[in-house]
Amino acid sequence: MRSAPLSRPERPRVLVLCPGAWDKVALETRFEGRYELLYDGENLVESPSLWEGLRFDVFRWVERTAAAWRGQGLVGVVGTGDYPGCMLASLVGERLGLPVPAPAVVVRLSHKYYSRRIQQEWVPEATPTFEPLHPFAGPPRMERLDYPLFIKPVKGTMSIRARRVNDAREWREAVRFSWRERLEKYLLLRPYQHLLERYTDARVPAWYFIGETPLTGTQVTVDGFVEGGKAVVMGIVDSVMYPGTISFQRFEYPSVLPEPVQARMREVAVRLMEGSGFDHACFNVEMFHDAASDRVMVIEVNPRMSYQFADLYERVDGMNTYEAQLALAVGRPVPWRRRAGRDGAVASFVMRRFSDARVARVPSAEELARVKERFPGTVIQVLCAPGERLSEHDQDVGSYRYCIVNLGAPTREELLERYEQVERMLPFTWG
């Protein structure tokens, strides 16, 4: 825990829980002059050891953290991470009487099955057929579904283990876990299971999968926030896949979908988030638009901001989404505006391989600096280090991320041309 002597601060004091790499880059370079930012829970972002995982008690941690910060002049708590950041922020903030989403809402929206039930209630026309599936009991006996279906863990990140399965053989292959993987999954999800037992009926455990009718079409992320019970959509980001895969190649903003389709997506997101009871924070809702049927369908809800897209919005709209999240955290109105930025097109590019490899070399600090000098405002996150295997990091099924580049340009055509130059300027080599 990093704190500062208690005083009457001119800047609002905000606690950032479980900060990740994107948080540090954005917050410490952009907002330190306007907010007094304090950090806690950095160690919870790391994978626990067996002993640490078995000893960790999420409710004890929350009470201890709230007690440590009570009386320290905090006016806000934020957590941008999927798990455990946004959940712990809601729990600690509730204990301290600060403006945060209700923990029960965050816990339910973060669980793909309970989230689907909320969607079924508020946006039934945008919700596919779904049911929970036990991953370790052999091929499932499905009541509402049949093959082919799309499966994913009810609590997972980055599409890990998410895939289409066409028959029982592919099901067995998709949910084949080693005993080591089962133990790691148990330790990682144990705190979330305890939250489910407090805030839901707990009939679908944290380690279950969900099966759904497969969805197709153009995938997007609808980003927004809820302030005083009223949802506002900030923008829609297109998800572009590597050809023939479900692995993201880039995320482009603004969306190129027709405006009537975008309007329907905004309406679905607003109705869903207001109906769910979510409040005082940013959210993102992933959706599909199927051009053949003209249907808009919800993929999943994330009760947190899209930290990877924060600077994309700033470059197009003139306002970083961290600014919106911080304003919500301290109870200030969000002065959101559109198209007040310097760029007309932006994207977050994801560099991937489709086979595992050992990292021999990554770009040097000087090489990274040359890219940023050539294209000011570029954000680069190198996700690996020399000597590592790409598979040592959490990855999608069948692909391996190794770098993310956020880049802007006046037009979409120039954006893609600039990225080709950036790729040539960032040498990665493999052993």
N, C-alpha and C positions, 0 to 999 in steps of 0.2 A: 504494500500500500504506500503510495506516495502522497504526502499531504503537505500543507504549508501552515505556518502559524495563523491562528484564528485572528482575524481583524475584520473591520467593516469594509469589505472589498468594493471598489468602484465597479469592477467587472463582475457579472454574475458568476457564481461558483457552480460548476457543473461537474458531476462525477461521471466518468466514462468507464463502464464495466467491460471487462474482457476485450480490451482493444486489440484489433488486428493490424496488419501491415497497412491496409488502406486508411484506417483511422489515423495512425501516426502521421502518415504523409499529408493527409488533408488537414487534420486539426492543428497540428503543431506548426504548419507553415502558413495557414490562412486565418486561424481564429484565436490564437493565443493573445493577440492584442485586444480582443473584444470580450473574451470569456476567460475566466480563470479555470483552466481545465485540469482536473485531478484524475488519477488513474488507479484502478484496483482490479484484481482478478486476472492479471496477465497470465498467471500460471495455469488457469483453468482452460486456456485455449490449447494447451499442449495435451498430448495423449497421456493418461495417467499410468503409473506403474500398477502392478497387481495390488500391492499393499495400499497405495494411495486410493485406488479405485474402490476397494472394499471398505475403506475407512471413511470416505467422503460422505457427508450428510448434507444434502442441499438445503434443508430447512435450518440446520444449525449454522451453515455458512451465511445464509441470508440474515439470520438474527444477529450473528456476530458482526457482519459487515454493517448492518443498519445501526447497531450500537456504536460502532467505531466512528461513524460519520455523523451521528446525531449530535446536534449542537455545534457543528462545524461550519454553519452558515451556508449549507448547500441550498440552491434554489432549483436544481434540476438533476436528473439522472438519465443517462442514455446508454444503450447497448445496441450496436448495429449488427452484431453477428447473429447468424441463424440460431446457433446452439453452442453455448448457453447464453450468449450476450443479451439478446432481447428479452428472454424469459427472466433472467436474474435482475435486469433493470426494472422490469415491472414489479417483481417481488420486493426488491429493496426500496424502490420508489413508493410503493404502497405503504410499507412500514414507516417511511419518513413523511408521509402525507404530501408527496409531491405529484405533479401532473404526469401520470403514466397510464398506459392502457391497463385495464383490469387483468390480473394474472390469469384468471380462468379463461378469458377470451384469447390471450396470447397462447396459452397451452393448447387449447382446442384448435385454433387456426394453424398451429405448427404441426399438428398430427393429421396426416393426409386423409384418414378415414373420418375423424370427427369434423375436419374441415369440410369434407364432402357433404356431410349431413347438414352443416350450416348452409352450404351452397344449395343443397336440395330444397331447403326451406325458403331461401330468399331469391335465388336465380335458377329455378328448376329447368328452364328451357336451355340453360347454358351448362348443365351438369350431366355428365355421361352416367350410364349404368355402372355401378361399382359394388364391391363387397370385400370384406376382409378375408385374408388368406393366411393360414398357418404355414410357415415356410419349412417346418421340420417334421411334417406328418404325412409325407408322401404326396402324390398328385392330389390336388384339392377336389373335394366334392362340391361343385359350385351350384348354388341355388338360382342365381340370376344371370350368370354369365356362361359363355361357352368359348372354346377356342375359335379363332385367335383372340388373345387379350393382351393388354399392356399391364405389366406389373412393376411395382417399385416399393421400397420399404416405406412404411408409414412415417418413419422419421429418418430422413437421409438428406444428403447434400450433393450438389453437382451432378445429379443424375446417376450417382453410383448405384449399380445393380438394377437400374431401371432399363427395361427392355421389353420388346414384343416377344411373346411366346406363342407358338402355333400348335403345340401338342404337349402331351405329358412328358415326353423325352426332353423337350426344350425347357419345360418347367423344372425338372430335376437338375438340369445343367445350370439353370439360372440361379437356383437357391442352394447350390453346393457350397457349403462353408467347411473349412477345416476346423478342428477343435480349437486351434489358436484363434481363428477368426471369430468363432462363436464366443469365446471368452472375451476378446477385445470388444466385440459388439455389446456384450452384457455389461462390461465395465463402463463403456462410453454412455450407454443408454440407461443405466441404473438410476441416476438422478432424475431423468425425465420420467421414468416409470413411477417414481415416487410422486412426481407432480401430477401424473395422470390419475393416480389413486386418490389424490386430494380433490382434483378439479373436474373429473369426469366419472362415468360409471366404470371405467377401467376394464371394460369387456374386451377391448382390443389392445393388447400390450404394445409396448414401445418397439418390440422386436418383430412384430407382425409385418406382413406385406399387404398391399391393397391391389386388387385386380380391377381393371376398368375396360370398358369398350374402347378399342383403339381410336385415337383421334388423329386427324390429318389436316394439313393446310399450312398456312403461313403462321409462324409462331411469333408472338410479341410479348413484351413486358409492359404492363400499364402501371406507371408509377404515380403515387399520390400521397395525400396525407389526410387525416381526419382531425378537425379542430372544432371543439365544442359540439361534437356530434354531427358535423357537416363535413362530408368528404369532398375533396378537391383533387382532380386529376391534373398532374403536372405535365405529363407527356406520355407518348407511346414509343417504345424502342423495338425495332425489328430484330429478330434473331435469325441469323443466316447460318445454315449448317454447311459443314464440309459435304460435298456431293456424295450421296448414297449412304450417309451416316446420320446419327442423331447427336453428333458432337458439334458444339458451337464453333463456327469459324470467326464470326464477328457479331457485334451488337451495334446496329446503326440507328442514329437519331438525327432528324425526325423520321418517323415512319413514312413509307411510301404507299401504304394502303389507302384506298379511296376514303375521302372524308366521311361519307355516310357510314362506312364500316367502323371507322375510328369512333364516330359518335355513339354507335351502339356499344362498342367496347367500354367507352367512358361511362355510359349509363349503367351497364352491368356492374362495373367496378364500384360505382357510387352506391347502387342499391345494395350490393353485397356487403360492403364495408360498413355502411350505416346500419344495416340490419343486424350485423354480427355483434354490435356493441363496442367495436374497436374505437379508440379515441386517443388523442394527445400524442400521436406519433405518425411517422411515415409508414407506408406499406407498398408492396408491389404484387400485382396479380398477373400471372402468366396465362396467356390465352392463345387459342387457335382461331383463325378464320379459314373455313373451308370454302373456296371459291365455287366449287361445284354445287354445294347445297346452300351456300350463302349463310351458313350457320356460324355463330360465335360461341365458342365453348371455353370454359375455364379449365386450365391445366392444374394449377395449384395457386394457393395464396401464401405469401410470405409476410408475416406481421412485423416487418422491419423495412428500412430503406435499402435501396440497391446501391451499396457503397461503391461498387465498381463503376457505376454510371454517374457519380456525383459531379465530376468535372465535365462530363459530356453536356449536362444540362447548363452548366455555367457558360460553356463556350457558345451555346446556341441561344439560351434564354437570359444569360447575364446573372444567374443566381445559382450557386452551388446548393445541392440538396442537403448537404450537412448544415447549411445555414437554416433551412426549413426545419430540420430535426432539432437543432439547438433552440430555435425560437419556440417550438412546441414544448420542449423540455422545461423551459423557464416560464411558460405561460404567456408568451408574447404573441401577438398576431403575426402570421406569416405573410410577408409582403411579396407574394409570388407574382412574377411577371413573365411574359412570353416574348421570345424573339428579340431580346435586348442585348444579345451577345455578339461576339465578333465573327463567329463562323456560321456558315450555312449548313454544313454537314459534318458530323462527327461519328466516330466509331470506337468501340473497344475491341481490338483484334486479339484473338487467342491463337498463339503459336502452338502447334501440336505435332507429335509424331504418331504414327499408327503401328509402331512396334516399339517394344521396350529397348532401352539403351543405357549405357553408362555415360555420364557426363564427363567429357574430357576437358572442355573449355567453355566458359561463358564470356560475354562481352566485359571488357575492362571498364573501370570507372571513366577513363578517358574516352572510350568508345561510346559509352552512354551519354557523356556530356556533349560529344559532337552531334549526336542525334538531337538532343534538346536545344543545342545552339542553332542547328539547321532549321528545326521546326519548334519554335518557342511554345511552351505550354504542354508539350508532350509528356505523358506519364508512362513510365516503364516499370513493370514489376517482373523481375527475374525470379522464377519459381523453383530453381534448382541450383546446385553448387557442384563444382568439380569433384569427382569421386563417387557421387551418388548415382543410384539407378533411378530412373524416372518412376518406376513402379513403387519406390519407397514412399511416395507421396500419394494422397488420396486422388484417384483418377476416375474418369468416366469408364464405362465398359468399352474396351477396345481402342482407347486412345490415351495419349499422355501429354498433358499440358506442360510447357516449360517456360513460357513467357507471355505476358499480357502487355499490349501497347495501346494506350488511349491517345487518339490523334484527331486533329480537326483540319478543315479546309473550307474555302469559300463554296465549293460545289462538291457533289458526290463523286464526279469523275476525277476531280483533282485529289480528293481524299484517297481514292484507290491508287492513284499514281504515286502519291506521297508514301503510302504504306509499302509499295514495292521498293522504293528507295530505302525506307527504314529497314526492311528485311535484309537488304544487302549490306547495310551498315552495322548490323548486329550479328556478329559471327558466333554461332554455337557449333561445337564439334563433338563428336560422339566416339567412344572407345569400343 
